[in-house]
Amino acid sequence: MSVAFPDPSFWRLSVAPMMGWTDRHCRFFHRLLTRRTLLYTEMVTTGALIHGNAAQHLHFNEEEHPVALQLGGSEPVDLAVCARLGEARGYDEINLNCGCPSERVLKGAFGACLMGDARLVADGVKAMVDAVAIPVTVKHRIGIDKIESYDFVRDFVGTVSEAGCKVFLVHARNAWLQGLSPKENREIPPLRYELVHRLKRDFPGLVIAVNGGIKTNAQIAEQLAHVDGAMIGREAYHNPWLMTEWDQTFYGAAPPVEPLTREAVELAMVDYMERAQDDDGAPWYSIASHMLGLRHGEHGARKWRQVWSNHKLKPLPAREVWAMAQEHVGHAELAESELS
Ligand SMILES: Cc1cc2nc3c(=O)[nH]c(=O)nc-3n(C[C@H](O)[C@H](O)[C@H](O)COP(=O)(O)O)c2cc1C
């Protein structure tokens, strides 16, 4: 099957795949804040899909589109099977994880260690591109361990693009495969955006999006002057209101007739919690945990967050918890010193 060349604007902004965070409930929440931004799933391994409950792993809400499925794996046949499952379920893109340094991932021969075997990645990409009609993309780092040279990432992108991948989402740090935890690997290796910018200059026909350490709309705009897209991870999760400006600022969307409010979003989430409870028994707190950043920077945010994350309230219905949380909205908090 052949793929029409993807429209680069599809990748202009995206929320990064984050294991334990960007599940379908989180993506539903993010979609209330931005219509256009591309949302990535958490990584799903080929093993989990092939040997586990694929329907459960692939389940998502129709409202989430555009939504990309991130796969972890390295066996071309398995990747092709899983890409087909993702396409059949309705995902808009299949993304291969070549950037994650965690132990578990290393053992299964996938994630960032795959950057050391560009041919294997190319074979996996080719198998997927041949299997599906939706875009197949790769998320990777600028290098592994102490390999600092630009040539390494340039050759990786060159080899993998020849196999049919036209879109690269590049976390602008090396992955150090030994001695650092996954969290440290997102903080300690230095950010080197200029290497990602150079990729775009050397491969003008490819879609190149940059990821890592982007926190403000000004930083996004700065990156978009050099590359096709910006992928935002932690800041989108912790400060999700940032996303409410993206459709207008970066996609030229018209302002909404009624401006979005945090109150309306919170209420829409309460409705969603009730539906999720009825549909598949998902408890409200597994959903509320993803929206704790909604009032980031507002008066009363900390107390509001404490209500929505209070384990003692688990037996209550979501709407009752919501009513309790409202008591703190808009109220100035006591200074830390007054509380202790
Ligand atoms: C909790 C958490 C889980 C993550 N899980 C994944 C994952 O499953 N797949 C992946 O490619 N990257 C994963 N990442 C890395 C992010 O996608 C992203 O590359 C990284 O956080 C840097 O972007 P940021 O500085 O905007 O957060 C994870 C990051 C975090 C914080």
The ligand as a MOL file (V3000), in Angstrom:
LIG
                    3D

  0  0  0     0  0            999 V3000
M  V30 BEGIN CTAB
M  V30 COUNTS 31 33 0 0 0
M  V30 BEGIN ATOM
M  V30 1 C 5.7870 9.9010 32.9280 0
M  V30 2 C 6.4220 9.8360 31.5540 0
M  V30 3 C 6.2380 8.7260 30.7600 0
M  V30 4 C 6.7960 8.6700 29.4820 0
M  V30 5 N 6.5110 7.6020 28.6570 0
M  V30 6 C 6.9420 7.6050 27.3650 0
M  V30 7 C 6.5010 6.6160 26.4440 0
M  V30 8 O 5.7100 5.7130 26.7670 0
M  V30 9 N 6.9810 6.6860 25.1740 0
M  V30 10 C 7.8450 7.6700 24.7700 0
M  V30 11 O 8.2500 7.6970 23.5970 0
M  V30 12 N 8.2520 8.6260 25.6210 0
M  V30 13 C 7.7940 8.6280 26.8890 0
M  V30 14 N 8.1310 9.6610 27.7270 0
M  V30 15 C 8.9900 10.7590 27.2110 0
M  V30 16 C 8.1290 11.8930 26.6360 0
M  V30 17 O 7.3880 11.4310 25.5250 0
M  V30 18 C 9.0060 13.0700 26.2010 0
M  V30 19 O 9.8780 12.6300 25.1850 0
M  V30 20 C 9.8340 13.6520 27.3490 0
M  V30 21 O 9.0610 13.8180 28.5180 0
M  V30 22 C 10.4680 14.9990 26.9460 0
M  V30 23 O 9.4830 15.9440 26.6290 0
M  V30 24 P 9.0170 17.0970 27.6830 0
M  V30 25 O 10.2750 17.7610 28.1650 0
M  V30 26 O 8.1310 17.9990 26.9080 0
M  V30 27 O 8.3200 16.3820 28.8050 0
M  V30 28 C 7.5910 9.7360 29.0050 0
M  V30 29 C 7.7620 10.8700 29.8210 0
M  V30 30 C 7.1850 10.9400 31.0800 0
M  V30 31 C 7.3680 12.1800 31.9240 0
M  V30 END ATOM
M  V30 BEGIN BOND
M  V30 1 1 1 2
M  V30 2 1 2 3
M  V30 3 2 2 30
M  V30 4 2 3 4
M  V30 5 1 4 5
M  V30 6 1 4 28
M  V30 7 2 5 6
M  V30 8 1 6 7
M  V30 9 1 6 13
M  V30 10 2 7 8
M  V30 11 1 7 9
M  V30 12 1 9 10
M  V30 13 2 10 11
M  V30 14 1 10 12
M  V30 15 2 12 13
M  V30 16 1 13 14
M  V30 17 1 14 15
M  V30 18 1 14 28
M  V30 19 1 15 16
M  V30 20 1 16 17
M  V30 21 1 16 18
M  V30 22 1 18 19
M  V30 23 1 18 20
M  V30 24 1 20 21
M  V30 25 1 20 22
M  V30 26 1 22 23
M  V30 27 1 23 24
M  V30 28 2 24 25
M  V30 29 1 24 26
M  V30 30 1 24 27
M  V30 31 2 28 29
M  V30 32 1 29 30
M  V30 33 1 30 31
M  V30 END BOND
M  V30 END CTAB
M  END
